Amino acid sequence: MIIDGKAISERIKFSLREEISPPEADQPLAGKKKIRLAVIKVGNNPVTGKYLEVKRKFAEQIGVDVRIYEVPKDISNNKLREKISDVVHIPENTGVIIQLPLPEGINMQYILDAITPEKDPDVLSSKGWGKFATGKSKILPPVVGAVKMIFDENKIEIKGKNIIVVGAGRLVGKPVAAWLINEGATLSVIDENTLNPSNYTLDADIIISGVGKPKIIKPDMVKDGIIAIDCGTSESSGQVTGDIDPAIAEKASLFAPVPGGVGPITIAILFKNLIELAK
């Protein structure tokens, strides 16, 4: 079965639109104040602009305002952090995100830490991450929320399964691994330093990958019936592609591909988080 992330995203979109402004309500969810997502955009990266446009369109369709704050790519770390702090303290901004990736020379975590947990729908600040990692957060990082939704909708039980997380990055591998551990799962994390990765992947019941390198997981590296969740995105020959070779679909019992799998759900979960913070 191949996961249709767009269909799941549309269902979430409908639910959020109803929650924000039900037809019978006199006032929207947040009372008289409209929910607003503030986006910090550093420089003029065309790929960044493409992702931002998808978020803006989703927001418009559910009734959320998006305010974009553009800053030059040569801004210093301290000036950028000051700018973000100013944006965070604007009362009308319900949540604040920084459109990644950031230009070279920017200390990403230092910048992300300017966002307070109360306005951090991406759960990327150190304080937001700390609450999530210790099970005290009301929201999940969007990619984790997307993986959880796929598992829940398909009644995938993770306890007792042999789970491999490929990549230990801050955006996918670490948060997914932390969530799985909190859920009582048994897992291994492999990365570029792992010798003979096939020794791990061939025994896996579930593989979740977030490396961002095209087709590094081949069909001969997995067993029949694998559950494969691709969270890695990169460009190959001008096309967006994932970590997992699409040919794995022939062996998988469940496959979330790139594009069209986890990605659309992740955006929907971002706005689900934003509405939760608005409450």
C-alpha positions in Angstrom: 0.0 0.0 0.0 1.3 3.4 -0.9 0.4 6.3 1.4 -1.4 9.2 -0.2 -0.1 12.1 1.9 -2.1 14.6 -0.1 -5.4 12.9 0.8 -4.5 12.8 4.5 -3.5 16.4 4.4 -6.8 17.4 2.8 -8.7 15.6 5.6 -6.7 17.5 8.3 -7.2 20.7 6.4 -11.0 20.3 6.4 -10.9 19.5 10.2 -8.8 22.5 11.0 -11.0 24.8 8.9 -14.0 23.6 10.8 -12.2 24.0 14.2 -11.0 27.5 13.4 -14.3 28.9 12.2 -17.2 26.5 12.5 -20.2 27.5 10.4 -22.4 28.0 13.4 -19.9 29.9 15.5 -20.2 33.6 16.2 -16.5 33.9 16.8 -13.5 31.9 15.4 -11.4 29.7 17.6 -9.2 32.5 18.9 -12.0 34.9 19.6 -11.6 38.2 17.8 -7.9 37.7 17.2 -7.1 35.9 13.9 -4.6 33.1 14.2 -1.3 34.2 12.5 1.8 32.4 11.5 4.9 34.6 11.3 7.6 33.3 8.9 11.2 34.5 9.0 12.7 34.2 5.5 16.4 34.7 5.3 17.7 35.6 1.8 16.1 34.7 -1.5 16.4 30.9 -2.0 14.0 29.8 -4.8 13.6 26.4 -3.2 12.7 28.0 0.1 10.2 30.2 -1.7 8.5 27.2 -3.2 8.0 25.5 0.2 6.8 28.8 1.7 4.2 29.2 -1.0 2.8 25.8 -0.2 2.4 26.8 3.5 0.9 30.1 2.6 -1.7 28.4 0.4 -2.6 25.9 3.1 -3.0 28.7 5.6 -5.3 30.7 3.3 -7.5 27.7 2.8 -8.1 27.1 6.6 -8.4 30.8 7.5 -5.0 31.5 9.1 -3.1 34.7 8.3 0.6 34.4 7.3 3.0 37.2 7.8 6.4 36.9 6.1 9.4 38.8 7.5 12.2 39.0 5.0 15.8 39.6 6.0 19.0 39.8 3.9 21.1 36.7 3.7 24.2 38.6 4.9 22.6 39.5 8.3 24.7 38.7 11.3 23.7 36.0 13.8 23.1 38.6 16.6 21.0 40.9 14.3 18.9 38.0 13.1 18.3 36.7 16.6 17.2 40.2 17.7 14.9 40.4 14.7 13.3 37.0 15.5 12.9 38.1 19.2 11.1 41.2 18.1 8.8 39.1 15.9 8.1 36.6 18.7 7.0 39.4 21.0 4.4 40.8 18.6 1.1 39.8 20.2 -0.7 39.2 16.9 1.8 36.5 16.0 0.4 33.2 17.3 3.4 31.2 16.2 6.8 31.8 14.6 8.8 29.6 12.3 12.1 30.1 10.5 12.1 28.9 6.9 15.0 26.4 6.5 17.6 25.9 5.3 19.5 29.0 6.5 22.4 30.5 4.6 25.9 29.4 5.4 27.4 31.2 8.4 24.2 31.3 10.4 24.2 29.3 13.7 20.9 27.5 13.2 20.3 26.4 16.8 21.2 29.8 18.2 18.7 31.4 15.9 15.9 28.8 16.5 16.3 29.3 20.3 15.0 32.9 19.9 11.5 31.3 19.5 9.7 30.6 22.8 8.0 27.2 23.2 4.6 28.9 23.4 5.1 30.2 19.8 7.1 27.3 18.4 4.8 25.1 16.2 7.9 23.5 14.5 9.3 22.4 18.0 12.8 23.3 16.9 13.9 25.6 19.8 16.0 23.9 22.5 13.2 24.5 25.1 10.5 23.2 22.8 12.7 20.2 22.0 13.3 19.6 25.7 9.6 19.5 26.5 9.0 17.2 23.6 11.9 14.8 24.4 10.7 14.5 28.0 7.1 13.8 27.0 5.8 17.2 28.4 4.9 18.9 25.1 1.3 19.2 23.9 2.5 19.1 20.3 4.9 16.9 18.3 7.5 18.1 15.8 5.6 18.1 12.4 7.5 15.2 10.9 6.9 13.1 14.0 3.2 14.0 13.9 3.1 12.9 10.3 4.7 9.6 11.0 2.4 9.0 14.0 -0.6 9.8 11.8 0.4 7.2 9.2 0.9 4.6 11.9 -2.4 5.4 13.6 -4.4 5.4 10.4 -3.0 2.1 9.3 -3.1 0.5 12.8 0.6 -0.1 12.9 1.8 -1.3 16.3 5.4 -0.3 16.9 6.0 -2.2 20.1 7.7 -5.5 19.4 8.8 -4.4 15.9 12.5 -4.0 14.8 12.7 -0.4 13.8 15.6 1.3 12.0 15.9 5.1 11.8 18.2 6.1 9.0 20.0 9.4 9.8 20.4 11.2 13.1 19.7 14.7 11.9 18.0 17.4 14.0 15.0 17.7 11.6 14.0 14.0 11.2 16.2 11.3 12.7 16.6 12.7 16.3 13.0 13.7 16.9 11.6 10.5 15.3 14.0 8.4 17.4 13.1 10.3 20.6 9.4 9.8 20.0 9.8 6.1 19.3 11.7 5.6 22.5 9.0 7.5 24.4 6.5 5.2 22.9 8.4 2.1 24.1 9.7 1.0 20.8 13.0 -0.9 20.2 15.1 0.8 17.5 18.5 1.3 16.1 19.8 4.5 14.5 22.2 4.2 11.6 24.0 6.9 9.7 27.0 7.4 7.3 29.3 6.1 10.0 27.5 2.7 10.1 29.4 -0.2 8.5 27.4 -2.5 6.4 24.0 -0.8 6.8 22.3 -3.7 5.0 23.0 -5.8 8.1 20.5 -3.6 9.9 18.0 -2.8 7.2 17.5 -6.5 6.1 16.3 -7.3 9.6 14.0 -4.3 10.0 10.2 -4.5 10.2 10.0 -0.7 9.8 12.4 1.8 8.2 12.1 5.5 8.7 14.7 7.5 6.7 15.5 11.2 6.8 19.0 11.6 5.3 18.3 13.6 2.2 20.4 11.6 -0.3 18.7 10.2 -3.4 17.7 6.5 -3.3 20.3 5.3 -0.8 18.0 2.5 0.4 17.6 -0.1 -2.4 15.1 -3.0 -2.7 17.8 -5.5 -2.0 18.4 -3.9 1.4 15.0 -4.7 2.8 12.9 -7.8 3.4 9.4 -8.5 2.0 6.6 -6.8 3.9 8.7 -3.9 5.0 7.0 -0.7 6.3 9.0 2.1 4.7 8.5 5.7 5.6 10.6 8.2 3.5 11.2 11.6 5.2 14.3 12.5 3.2 14.1 15.1 0.4 16.7 16.0 -2.1 16.9 17.0 -5.8 18.2 14.6 -8.4 18.3 15.6 -12.1 16.0 18.6 -11.3 13.4 16.4 -9.6 12.5 16.0 -5.9 13.3 12.5 -4.8 13.6 10.6 -1.5 16.1 8.4 0.3 14.1 5.2 -0.5 14.1 3.8 -4.0 10.5 3.8 -5.2 11.0 0.2 -6.4 10.7 -0.8 -2.8 7.0 -0.3 -3.1 6.9 -3.8 -4.7 8.2 -5.4 -1.5 6.6 -3.1 1.1 3.4 -3.7 2.9 3.2 0.0 3.5 5.3 2.7 1.7 5.3 6.5 2.2 7.2 7.9 -0.8 8.8 11.2 -1.7 7.1 13.2 -3.0 3.5 12.9 -1.9 3.9 10.9 1.3 5.0 12.4 4.6 5.6 16.0 3.1 2.0 17.1 2.7 1.1 15.7 6.1 4.0 17.5 7.8 2.6 20.9 6.6 -0.8 20.0 7.9 0.6 19.0 11.3 2.5 22.3 11.4 -0.9 24.2 11.3 -2.5 21.7 13.6 0.3 22.6 16.1 -0.3 26.3 15.5 -4.0 26.0 16.4 -3.1 24.0 19.5 -0.8 26.8 20.6 -3.5 29.3 19.9 -5.7 27.6 22.5 
